[in-house]
Amino acid sequence: MLHYTVVFLVIALIAAVLGFGGIAAGAAGIAKILFLVFLVFAAISFVVGLTRKG
């Protein structure tokens, strides 16, 4: 999932450089959402991992 975040971030940066504002904003928004989802899943797996070891 972090891979998709980086892909959308690169798409947003390229679109911003080329002047496509709407596409850049959309790709950046998707990248932000995917990054937040990744952080939530990472935190959940960390907590689950701690409870299984104890």
Secondary structure as the mmCIF struct_conf table of DSSP 4:
data_model
#
loop_
_struct_conf.conf_type_id
_struct_conf.id
_struct_conf.beg_label_comp_id
_struct_conf.beg_label_asym_id
_struct_conf.beg_label_seq_id
_struct_conf.end_label_comp_id
_struct_conf.end_label_asym_id
_struct_conf.end_label_seq_id
HELX_RH_AL_P HELX_RH_AL_P1 LEU A 2 LEU A 18
TURN_TY1_P TURN_TY1_P1 GLY A 19 GLY A 19
HELX_RH_AL_P HELX_RH_AL_P2 GLY A 21 LYS A 53
#
